[in-house]
Amino acid sequence: MCLVEVEKSPKPVASCAMPALPGMKIKTNTPIAKKAREGVMEFLLMNHPLDCPICDQGGECDLQDQSMAFGADRGRFTDMKRSVVDKNLGPLVKTVMTRCIQCTRCVRFASEVAGVQDLGMLGRGSGEEIGTYVGKLMTSELSGNVIDICPVGALTSKPFAFKARNWEMKGTETIDVTDAVGSNIRVDSRGPEVMRIVPRLNEDINEEWISDKTRFCYDGLKRQRLNDPMIRGPDGRFKAVTWRDAIAVVAEVLNQVKPEEITGVAGKLSDAESMMALKDFINKMGSDKVLCEGNGPNPPADIRSNYLMNTSIAGLEKADVFLLVGTQPRVEAAMVNARIQKTVRATQAKVGYIGPPADFNYDTWHLGTGPDTLVEIAEGRHPFCSILKSAKNPVIIAGAGLFEREDQGAVFSTIETVAKKFNVTRPDWNGLNVLLLHAAQAAALDLGLVANPTESVKSAKFLYLMGADDVNLDNLPADAFVVYQGHHGDKAVYRANVILPSSAFSEKEGTYENTEGCTQWTIPAVPTVGDARDDWKIVRALSEVAGAPLPYDSVAAVRSRISMVAPNLVRVDEREPSVISAEVKPPVKQQVSPAPFKAAVENFYMTDAITRASKIMAQCSATLLKK
């Protein structure tokens, strides 16, 4: 479709492959150019079936658009069209390979972006087709992106098949919260239901890609939902009650316990507004035990560089050496891993890895499994030191596997020693990065919530879980009163005394900060389910009944309060560079343990309440991971 007529050229020229030269006269809309484009389109449609009425790509098909713009009104091909056997690529991608026009976009994506050699071109002539050669599934965590780049209906979404047409749905631009990357997405909905999730271009974060977990977890938004406030009765069964009754029961118990016995835990999907409200409320009740779910860094106050990706995600492309410590980016943050893979492919950057055996989609040097290897590098005794020393822009990425250790302070101090020794941190470059695991962690640390809630739970007599499902409650006192505020009936519900239903990320306006410190907003795409309310509104109502009212009644007022504690959280789409200040860091008294690092993510497809409720994610886990 890019054929143009160039003066003195004997035939039409492909403009996409011809550099413009001085004095060249180009004609784009002449009869010769139009006839040439018609001929190309006729060849493309020669073996293409007339499936448009039953094709999921209908209405957003590149071939339809190009045929309308440049094609003829009839074809001259009268022979039998060829047919191709469909391939099984797994539970996510549906194939109708007879529609394929052999553009090889999916093949290039698999090898160049996803870093897997799962797809290729087989055969020749009329027998040419795209396949996997042997019967195997596409095992990449980015496999769903081939749906977007396929220009026809050969590769479409299997869960979305025959569900809706694109003109029937309303698109809402928002962000993803299943990991700490904050990928930009568009949520397509019809009425009260989320129908699909597709990527939105943001060159600084996710480019035009999203992970399979981001794309296909949407069916979890309608399963296992909590619709009404509930109270556990004497028989152990939950009974639906009104909001007034549920909040009255919680407030009564809250006023009977001692302040030091009150603990609040914000979940991994919590927005900044709800965490600010929870912190203010628990503090007003006389307790300072306000925690965020998941193990994470416990840095000194105001040193944001200790828990953010200081290079920025896009800045990783400037690196020439990577040292990954206790992190597996492929399952912890798929879009960060895609950026590393892109850099390695483009610049032949070296990647060293310290941690348990892992499956990477680029060449890595497995240096060891524990922090003893890190100590060797810090002392200059490891062969990898020569690579770090010769690097112009070295990068260290510390991940969740590090922060699940009891000696995290000593290990991180060793990482800082390596950073100083090999110019990882200098005035013009800060290559010391922390890769967070959950969407709420960065904002929680900015607001002063403390990670690792397991210890504080032991002494709690009143435990307020705001979407926190993965907190270990084994050591919780038997007589503790547990309030669960969340949107899914997940793990923590079984221990709760009172359930307060809240909105999911697709149903509310909330502030999130990603792992590089960029603040973004979620936008409501569908109405809330049942009688659920926004998290911060529930806490605000509870504070009123408990006799400690919070001083805000709107999202704007909550954000005004947030700006007093963490001003960066109200500056949307901005990244504030943070600097390391060694003078204010307390000395580390821990000793480095020789114990090896452990994997932080066991199952990529099921990491939170939404993904665990998703039938699609369960199929992926069973089919692709055999779990």
C-alpha positions, 0 to 999 in steps of 0.5 A: 500500500506504500507504492508510489510513482517516482518520475523516471522510474520504470515501475512503482516504488515502495516508499517505505524502502526508498530513501528520499533524494534531492530533486526526486519527484514523487507522485502518490495519487496517480492512476499508476500508483492506484493500479499498483496498490489494487494489484497488491491488495488483490494478491493479499485477498486471493487466498483470504476467506470471506470470514468478516461477519464471523471474525472477531477482528471485524471492525478493527481489522487492518486488512478491511481498512486497507481493502476499503481504501486501496482495493478494487471492487472485485477479484479475478481469482476463480480457483480453490482458495487454500486452507491451513490447519489451525495451531494450538498456541495455548489457552490465550490465543485463538488461531484461524490460520487460513486467514493469515497473510504471512506478514510475519509480524508475530514471528518477529515479535516472538523473537525480537520482543518476547525473546522466545523462538516459538513461531516460525515460517514453514514451507514455501509457495502456496504451502507456506504457513506460520507455525511452531514446527513441533506441537508446542504452546506459546509459553511467553508471558507476553504472548497476548500481544500477537493479538494486537499486532496481527493485521487480520483475524488469524490470531485473536483472543480466545477468551474474548471470542464471539463476546462483543464487537468493538463499536459496542464497547466503551473504552476507558484509559486507565492503568494496570495494578497487577504488578508495580510497573503501572502499564497503561491500558484501555479497559473496554466495557459493555454495561457493567461488565469489563469485556477486555483489556488492551494496551495503551501506548506509553514509551516510558513505561510499557511501550505498546505491550502488556503482559498476559496477566494484565490482559486476561485477568479481567474475568476475575473482576466479576468472580468471587466478589463481595457485594454486601457488608457481612458479620460473622454470627455465633454459628460461624456463618456470615450474615449480610447486614446494612452498612450502618450495622457493620460499621457500628459493630467495628466501631464498638470493638475498636473503642474497647481495645487498647491503642497499642493493640490496633494494627492496620494493613494495606493490601498490595492493590491499595491506592494512595487515597485509601492508604492515607485514610487508613494511616490517619485513622489508625494514628487517630486511634492512638496506634502507629502500626500501619503496614503495607502487605508484602515484604519490602525495603524498610528504608530510613525516612525520605530516602526514596532512592532506596526503594525506587527504580532510579534509572527509570524503566526507559533509562534501562536502555542506556545500560551496558551491564546488568547485575540482577540480585534476588530478582526474576524480572520475567515473572516479577515485572514482565515489562521491565524484563522486556526492556532488559531483553530489548537492551540486550538484543540491541547492544549486546549488554552483559547480564549477571544474575545472583539467585535461584535457577531461573528461566530467562529469555536472554543470555545471562551469567549465573554468578551464584545463588546467595549473597556470598557471591555478592560479597565476592564482587564487593571485595573484587574477587569475582570474575564479574568484577572486570565486566563491571569495571569496564562498563560505562553505565552499569545497572544493579537491580535488587528485587523481592527475593532480597527483601524477603530475607531477615538480613536484607539490611546487610545484603542491601548494604553490600549492594551499595558497596558494589555500587560505589566501587564500580561507579554504578552511582555517580553524579550523572548516573544512578544505576542502583535500582529496586524492583518492587513487586506490588502496585501499592508498595511505592506509594505506601513507603512514600506515605510512611507505611512499613513493610513486613507486617508479619511481626506486628500482627502477633500482638494485634487484638484488632486487625484491620485488613484493607485488601490484604490477603497474603498476610500470614495470620498463623500467629494472630491471637485467637481472640483477635477481632479481624475486619476485612475490607476488600473486593474479593472473597479471598484468603483473609475472608476466612479469618474475618469477623466483619467484611466491608465490600470495596471497589476494585481498581476498575471501579474507582478513581485512585492514585498509584505510584509505580516502581520508578516513582511515576504517579498515575491515576486509575479511572472508573470504567464500570460501576461498583458491584452490589453495595460496595464503596471506595476504600477511603470512603469506608474508612472515613465513615468508620472514623466518624462512628468511632469518634475520630472523624477524618478531616476530608470528605472528597477525593480532592480533600484526600489528595490535599492531605496526601500532598502534605505527606508526599507531594510527589504523589499528586504530581501525575506522570512526573518522575522526581529523581532521588539522590542517595544520602549516605550521611543520614543512613543508620549503620547496619548491624546485621551480618550477611547470611550465606542462605541462598535467595528464594524465588519471590513469585511461584506462580506468575499468573496468580499473584493477588485476589483478582488473578486468583479469582480469574478462570483464565489465569487458572487455565494458564496456570494449569496448562502452561505452568502445570500448577 
